[in-house]
Every structure is written in C-alpha cells, then in structure tokens.
Amino acid sequence: MTYAELVLDLALAFHHAVRDDQDQVAATITRLRENTRGGDFTCYGDIVAFMAGLPIEEASPTCWIDGVQHTRRRWRGLVTGRRDTLRTSS
C-alpha cells in the first residue's frame, strides 16, 4: 500500500464520517488497520475513529502530543464543522 492510497483512504473516511455512514467508516478503519499493521501510519485508524466519534477498539502505539482526548475532539470537530457548513449552505 502506498502513502497516496493511505491518504486517499483517510480523505474518504472523512467523507463517510461527514455523511455519518458508519458501515463505510468501519470498513475504512478495518482496511487502514490491515494496510498499516506493524508499519508506518498506524495512527490513521485512530484518526478515522476520532472523526466518526467511535471508540478505538485496537489503538495504535501512537503517542499524541496533546493527548488522546484533545486529539479526538479536534478531529471530530472537523467533521461536525463540515456537517454544519453543508447544512447551512443547502
């Protein structure tokens, strides 16, 4: 799996989280976990869970600079902010 493919999966997960498509979010988390297992970018599965407001079932070994809860709120805030923008522009 290339870096570009991982980043595209992350962007797609953002889209699914904004649409609140939990099945697609779960599928993306599974795919990211499989494709980053034991390597770089293991935090991507965590980030997708943060965006979707889901618990982390299999946390990566990532050490978040601002802590897990602050990082979770920031990623989730991006999703809820985008939802709000889409609602007001419709």
PASEBA-1860 file (N, C-alpha, C; in nm, 3 decimals):
! residues 90
1> MTYAELVL> 0.086/-0.117/0.000/0.000/0.000/0.000/0.090/0.123/0.000 ~ 0.062/0.215/-0.088/0.143/0.336/-0.096/0.087/0.445/-0.004 ~ 0.171/0.540/0.024/0.130/0.654/0.107/0.009/0.723/0.046 ~ 0.010/0.741/-0.086/-0.101/0.810/-0.153/-0.233/0.735/-0.132 ~ -0.229/0.604/-0.139/-0.350/0.525/-0.118/-0.401/0.540/0.026 ~ -0.309/0.544/0.121/-0.348/0.561/0.261/-0.413/0.697/0.283 ~ -0.355/0.800/0.224/-0.410/0.935/0.239/-0.548/0.944/0.172 ~ -0.564/0.879/0.059/-0.694/0.878/-0.007/-0.798/0.807/0.080
9> DLALAFHH> -0.759/0.698/0.144/-0.849/0.629/0.236/-0.888/0.720/0.352 ~ -0.792/0.796/0.402/-0.820/0.889/0.511/-0.919/0.997/0.466 ~ -0.900/1.049/0.346/-0.992/1.150/0.293/-1.131/1.091/0.271 ~ -1.136/0.970/0.221/-1.264/0.903/0.200/-1.334/0.879/0.333 ~ -1.259/0.844/0.433/-1.315/0.823/0.567/-1.375/0.953/0.620 ~ -1.310/1.065/0.594/-1.365/1.195/0.635/-1.501/1.216/0.569 ~ -1.509/1.187/0.441/-1.636/1.200/0.367/-1.744/1.112/0.430 ~ -1.709/0.987/0.459/-1.806/0.895/0.519/-1.847/0.941/0.659
17> AVRDDQDQ> -1.754/0.995/0.735/-1.786/1.045/0.869/-1.880/1.164/0.862 ~ -1.855/1.254/0.767/-1.943/1.370/0.750/-2.084/1.323/0.714 ~ -2.095/1.222/0.629/-2.225/1.169/0.590/-2.284/1.076/0.695 ~ -2.207/1.048/0.801/-2.248/0.958/0.909/-2.278/0.818/0.856 ~ -2.196/0.772/0.763/-2.209/0.639/0.705/-2.120/0.543/0.786 ~ -2.174/0.494/0.895/-2.097/0.413/0.990/-2.043/0.283/0.929 ~ -2.117/0.224/0.838/-2.069/0.100/0.775/-1.943/0.126/0.693 ~ -1.944/0.234/0.616/-1.827/0.267/0.535/-1.710/0.311/0.622
25> VAATITRL> -1.738/0.382/0.730/-1.633/0.422/0.822/-1.567/0.297/0.882 ~ -1.648/0.202/0.926/-1.596/0.078/0.984/-1.512/0.001/0.883 ~ -1.558/-0.004/0.759/-1.483/-0.074/0.654/-1.348/-0.005/0.629 ~ -1.348/0.127/0.632/-1.224/0.201/0.611/-1.127/0.180/0.726 ~ -1.178/0.179/0.849/-1.091/0.154/0.965/-1.028/0.016/0.952 ~ -1.106/-0.083/0.917/-1.053/-0.220/0.901/-0.946/-0.223/0.794 ~ -0.973/-0.160/0.680/-0.876/-0.158/0.570/-0.747/-0.087/0.611 ~ -0.760/0.027/0.679/-0.641/0.100/0.722/-0.561/0.020/0.824
33> RENTRGGD> -0.628/-0.045/0.918/-0.559/-0.127/1.018/-0.480/-0.240/0.950 ~ -0.543/-0.303/0.852/-0.476/-0.412/0.781/-0.356/-0.362/0.701 ~ -0.372/-0.248/0.638/-0.267/-0.197/0.549/-0.155/-0.124/0.621 ~ -0.172/-0.095/0.749/-0.066/-0.026/0.823/-0.013/-0.110/0.939 ~ -0.063/-0.230/0.954/-0.023/-0.317/1.066/0.129/-0.334/1.070 ~ 0.186/-0.295/1.182/0.329/-0.315/1.203/0.418/-0.219/1.126 ~ 0.359/-0.117/1.066/0.440/-0.024/0.988/0.411/0.119/1.023 ~ 0.439/0.204/0.928/0.412/0.346/0.946/0.263/0.375/0.931
41> FTCYGDIV> 0.224/0.487/0.979/0.088/0.540/0.964/-0.019/0.457/1.036 ~ 0.019/0.387/1.141/-0.079/0.310/1.217/-0.180/0.401/1.286 ~ -0.148/0.527/1.299/-0.239/0.623/1.364/-0.361/0.654/1.277 ~ -0.358/0.621/1.148/-0.469/0.656/1.060/-0.600/0.590/1.104 ~ -0.595/0.467/1.151/-0.715/0.401/1.201/-0.772/0.475/1.320 ~ -0.685/0.522/1.409/-0.728/0.601/1.524/-0.795/0.730/1.477 ~ -0.734/0.797/1.381/-0.786/0.924/1.332/-0.926/0.907/1.274 ~ -0.946/0.799/1.200/-1.079/0.775/1.143/-1.181/0.751/1.254
49> AFMAGLPI> -1.144/0.676/1.355/-1.234/0.655/1.469/-1.264/0.787/1.537 ~ -1.164/0.872/1.554/-1.185/1.003/1.614/-1.284/1.085/1.531 ~ -1.264/1.087/1.399/-1.352/1.164/1.311/-1.496/1.118/1.322 ~ -1.516/0.987/1.332/-1.651/0.931/1.334/-1.712/0.926/1.473 ~ -1.634/0.965/1.574/-1.684/0.961/1.711/-1.699/0.820/1.765 ~ -1.615/0.729/1.716/-1.621/0.589/1.758/-1.512/0.559/1.861 ~ -1.537/0.459/1.945/-1.430/0.417/2.036/-1.320/0.348/1.957 ~ -1.202/0.349/2.011/-1.089/0.281/1.946/-1.081/0.141/2.005
57> EEASPTCW> -1.109/0.043/1.920/-1.105/-0.095/1.966/-0.964/-0.151/1.968 ~ -0.884/-0.105/1.874/-0.746/-0.153/1.860/-0.655/-0.032/1.843 ~ -0.620/0.032/1.953/-0.542/0.155/1.947/-0.403/0.132/1.892 ~ -0.357/0.229/1.816/-0.220/0.225/1.764/-0.125/0.262/1.877 ~ 0.003/0.240/1.857/0.101/0.279/1.960/0.135/0.428/1.958 ~ 0.057/0.505/1.883/0.083/0.647/1.868/0.073/0.720/2.002 ~ 0.167/0.809/2.025/0.165/0.895/2.144/0.127/1.035/2.095 ~ 0.005/1.076/2.125/-0.047/1.204/2.077/0.011/1.317/2.161
65> IDGVQHTR> 0.064/1.419/2.098/0.130/1.530/2.166/0.036/1.599/2.266 ~ -0.087/1.625/2.224/-0.183/1.693/2.311/-0.271/1.597/2.390 ~ -0.243/1.469/2.382/-0.324/1.368/2.449/-0.435/1.317/2.360 ~ -0.485/1.201/2.392/-0.585/1.134/2.309/-0.715/1.215/2.303 ~ -0.766/1.259/2.417/-0.896/1.327/2.418/-0.894/1.459/2.341 ~ -0.789/1.535/2.355/-0.780/1.661/2.281/-0.771/1.634/2.131 ~ -0.692/1.536/2.094/-0.677/1.500/1.953/-0.810/1.451/1.897 ~ -0.880/1.368/1.974/-1.012/1.318/1.933/-1.108/1.435/1.908
73> RRWRGLVT> -1.114/1.530/2.000/-1.205/1.645/1.986/-1.172/1.727/1.861 ~ -1.045/1.744/1.833/-1.007/1.823/1.716/-1.048/1.756/1.586 ~ -1.023/1.625/1.573/-1.062/1.553/1.452/-1.214/1.549/1.439 ~ -1.283/1.524/1.549/-1.429/1.521/1.546/-1.484/1.658/1.511 ~ -1.420/1.762/1.559/-1.461/1.898/1.529/-1.456/1.930/1.380 ~ -1.358/1.875/1.310/-1.350/1.895/1.165/-1.474/1.837/1.097 ~ -1.516/1.720/1.141/-1.633/1.653/1.082/-1.761/1.731/1.113 ~ -1.780/1.765/1.239/-1.903/1.835/1.275/-1.908/1.975/1.214
81> GRRDTLRT> -1.793/2.039/1.203/-1.787/2.169/1.136/-1.827/2.160/0.991 ~ -1.780/2.057/0.923/-1.815/2.037/0.781/-1.964/2.006/0.767 ~ -2.018/1.925/0.857/-2.162/1.897/0.853/-2.242/2.026/0.868 ~ -2.203/2.108/0.964/-2.272/2.235/0.987/-2.267/2.323/0.863 ~ -2.152/2.329/0.800/-2.136/2.409/0.678/-2.226/2.358/0.567 ~ -2.233/2.228/0.551/-2.318/2.170/0.446/-2.466/2.196/0.475 ~ -2.505/2.191/0.599/-2.647/2.217/0.635/-2.686/2.362/0.607 ~ -2.597/2.455/0.638/-2.631/2.596/0.621/-2.622/2.640/0.475
89> SS> -2.545/2.568/0.394/-2.532/2.608/0.253/-2.638/2.541/0.165 ~ -2.713/2.447/0.219/-2.815/2.378/0.139/-2.942/2.457/0.126
END
